[in-house]
Structures are given as structure tokens and as C-alpha cells.
């Protein structure tokens, strides 16, 4: 990874700026007194949600050198960084775990997995919805979380600890959304899925780090996996019991990844991200 100015080697600068500027918009949205999709809370919501990228962009422009900026954009757009086996894994992982969770739910007497009605919408509607889900969530978030912050964390910490730290910040970042009426997170209040949301962030973060490190630090891989997690949640509906099974399966997958990392370390292999 290209060298950067010493002050920017600490990801806490990035985290503090991102949390502060995001909440500067999200707290007023929560206090607006009108639910989404009213214009004011919706605009404040989406501006705040873009801050992981906007903060990164500011740091890239004013603090980082040309070599770092060039590599940063390469990691976002270069599809060749993702080997086919890893691409297949990140594409099938999330729906596969959801199907397994639905199957376990059904075997335990639950409703199993059901496809949302919108899944049968026309191609143009599905395409526009998929693009919306990409642009307002995975893309701006991962251009910051994995694209920028994760590198600096792994300069100082193991992949496992880096994933835990980033997962904690990622979860904390979402908190004001639970007070914006009409948001996805607001609807989770008072349901078991609220706990699953926060618990599930940690195994998701760990698995994203694992894939990121094995795809030459591809930000694109993180964007794709985050997008597929969101799309699967939109189209594959699970009961509360099914959501519990889904969370447990993600935890199991993360434990397997941690075991793999431990085995690689004992064998003398690199557990740190693969550089260019």
C-alpha cells in the first residue's frame, strides 16, 4: 500500500469525522417530526448516508498523495482483482445462508423462506430497484469502510481485531436511523430482528475482511457483498425464527473463517491483506 501522511495512519480520524458528519444530518432527520418519505427526513437521511464516501473523498483530495489516490480507485473499479472462485463465493454466500435458514425454520415448524412479491416485478423495475439499492448504501459505505478505513486498521491490528473494531463502528454509525420514522431500521424497533441486526454486523464484517484480503484488497468485492446482503434481505423474507437461524449461520461461517486465519498464521502464511 502506498505511504500516506503519518497523521492519516490512524483510522480514528476517519471514524470521528464520518460519525460526526453523518449524525449532523441524521439527528435532525430523527427530530424532524415527520416520517419518511417526507422530503426533509429523506434528504437528510441520504446525505448522511453518503458521508463514509464524502469523508474519504475529502481525505483523498487533501491528505493523500497521487499514488495512494490512484490505487484507491483501482481497488474500486478493477474487476480482475477478484478471482472467479472468490466471485462465486461472494455471489452465492448470502442467498445460500438465507435458503439454509429458511429450510431450518421450516423443519422446526416455521414458515420457511418466502419470496417478496416485488421479486416478480418487471425487469426494468427490478433493475432500477437494484441500482437504487447499490447507490444508496453499499457503494458510498464501502468506499469508506473497507475502501479506506480497513487498510489502516490492518496496518496495526490482526484481520480479526480489525474486523471487530470496524464492525463496532459500523453498528454505532447506524444508531440514529432507528429514530428516523419510516426507515428500515425504525421498523426493527421492538422486534427480535433489532438484536440480530447488531449481532450480525460482526460476522458480516469479518467475512467481508476475509474476502477483501483474498481479492487483493478489492473494494469492489466489499461493495458487491454488501449489496447482495441488502438485496437478499429485500427479496427473501424470513420469520423471526428464520432470522435467528440466519444470524447463527453467519456466526458459524465467521467462526470457520477465524479458524482458517488461525491455521494460516500457524503455517506461516500471510494473514494480512495481499498487496499489489
N, C-alpha and C positions, 0 to 999 in steps of 0.2 A: 504494500500500500504506500502511495507517495507520502512524503513527510508533510506535516502540517505545522502551523504555529503552535508552540507549546501550550498556550492557554486553551486551545481548542481540543487538546488531547483529553480533556475531562468532559465526559458526556453530560455532566450535571449542568453545565451552562446551557446546553441544548434542551435538557429536560425542563429546567426552570423557565426558560423563555417560552417553550411550547405550552406548558401547563398554564402559565400566566396569561399569555395572549389568547389561548383558546377560551379559558374561563372568563376573560374580559368580554367575550361575546355570548357565551353560553349562560352565564349567571343572569344577565339582563333578559335573555330569552325565557328563562325559567320564571323570572319575576314579571314578565310582560302582562300576565293575567289573561291571555288569550291562547287557545291551543293551536298547534299546527293542524291544518296547513295555512293558517293565517299568515299574511305576508311577513310581518315583523319577526315572529319567532323562527319562521322558516329561513329567512335570510340570515339572521344571526346564527342559527344552527349551522348552516352550510359554510358561512365564513369561518366560524370557529373550527369546523371540521377540516378546513384546509390548512390550518396552522402548522401541523407537522411538516408539510412541504414548504410553506412560505418561510418558516423559520430556517429550514435547511437552505432554501434558496438565498436568503439573506447572508447566511454564513458562508455559503459557496462564493458569493459575489464579493464579499468584503473581507473575508478572513482566510480563504483558502487560495492556494496557488493554482496556476493553469493546469499542471499535471494532475492534481487531485480532481479538479473540475472535469477534466477530460475522462478520467477513469470513472468518476461518478456516473456520468451519462452513459458510458459504455455498459456499465453494470445494469443499467435500467433497460437498455434497448437491445443488447446483443442476445439474440435467441440462442446462438451457438454455445453459449456458456452452459446451457442446460443439456446434459446428456439425455438421450432418449429414454433410458431406463428411469432416470430421475423425473423426467417429464411425465412418464406414465404413472409413476408413484404419486406425484402431487395431483394429477388429474383424478385418479380413482380413489385416493385415500378417503376423502371426506364423504362422498356418496356411499362408499363401501361401508364405512363405520356407521352411517345412518341406517343403511339397509340391515346391517347386523343388529343394531339397536332395536329397530322395528321388529325384526324376527324374534329377538329375545322377549320383547314386550308381548308379542302375540302368543308365544309359548307360555308366558306367565299369565295369560288370560286378558291381556290388554288389547287395545285397538289396533296395535301394529302401526305400520307406516302407511300414510296416505299422501297422495299427490295433491297439491293445491290445484284448484280449478283453473287458476291462471296459467298453469303449466300447459294447458291445451289451447292457449291463445294463438293467434296467427303469428307467422314468422316475423313480421315487422314489429308487432307488439312485443314479442319476446326479445328481439334484437335491441329495441330501444330501451326496454327494461334492463337487459344485461349491461348495456352501455352506461345507463344511469347508475347501476349498482357498482360499476367499475370506477366511474369518475367521482362518485360521492362516497368515499370510504377507502377501499383498498389502495387505489393509486396514490392519493395525497398522503395517506397514513404511512404506507410502506416506503415512500420516497424519503421519509424521515426516520421511522422506527428502525427498519432493517437497512435501508439505504445509507443512513448516516450514523445513527447512534450505536447500532450494534457493533460496528467496526471498532469504535473507540472503547466500548466495554470489553471486547475480546482482546484488546491490547493489554489489558490489566488483569482480566479475570478469565477463568475457565469458561468454555461454552455453556456449561450447566449453570454456573452462577450468573453469567451474563444474561442467560435466558430468564432466570428467576427475577433479576433486577428489572429487566425490560418489561416482563410480564406484569410486575407490580406497578410500574409507572403507567403502562398501557391501561391497566384496570382503573387506576386512580384518575387518569385523564377522562374516562367515560362518566365519572360520577355525576356531574351536573345534568347530563342527559336524562337521568332518572327523575328529574324535576321539571322537564320540559314536556308539558302535556301534549300528547299526540305523537311523541317519538316512540320508536321501537322499545327503548329501554323503559320509558314510563309505563308501558303496558305490562312490563315484567313485575312491577311492584306488587307485593302480596302474593306472589306465586313461587313455587319451588324453583322455577327456571331462573329467578333472580340469583339464587345461590349458584346454580350451575353455570351461569354467565361468568361470574367472577372466578369460580374454581377452574372452569375450562380454559380461561386465558393462559394459565401457566403451562399445561401440557401443549397447548397450541403454540405458544411462544417457543417452547423447547424444540418441538418438531420443525418449526419454521427455521430455527437456527441450524438444525441438523441439515436440512435441505439447502439452506443458504451456503453453509460451509462446504457442501459437496457439489455445488454448482458454480464454483469459482466466485463466490460472494455475489451471486446474481440477485439483484433487487427485483428483477422481473419474476423470478421464481416465487418470491415472497408475495408480490402483487397477485400472481395467479392463484396461489394457495389461499390467500385471504379472500379473494373474490369468490372462489369455489366454496369456501366455508359459508359465506353470506348467501350465495345462490342456493346452496343445498338447504340452508335454513328457511329460505323463502318458499321453495318448491316441495320439500319433503317434510310433512307435518308429523310430529311425534307427540304422543301423550306425555304427561308429566313423568310417568314411569319410563317411557321410552327415552325421554330426555336424560333421565338419570343413567340409564344404560349407556347412552351415547357419551355422556361425560366420563363414565367409568372406562369405556373403551378408549377414549382419548388418553386417559391417565395410563392405562395399560400400554398403549403404544409409546407414550413418553418414557415409561419405565424401561421398555425394551431399547429405546434409543439411548438412554443413560447407561444401560448395560453395555451396549455397543461401544459407546465412548470410553467407558472404563476399560473394556477389553483392548481397544485400540491403543490406549495410553500404556497399558501393561506390555503390549507388544512393541512399544517404541514408535508407533505410528503417530502422525500429526493429528492432534485433536483440535488444533487451531484452524481458522479458515484457510482455504487454499488460496494463495496469492497468484498473481499473474506470472 
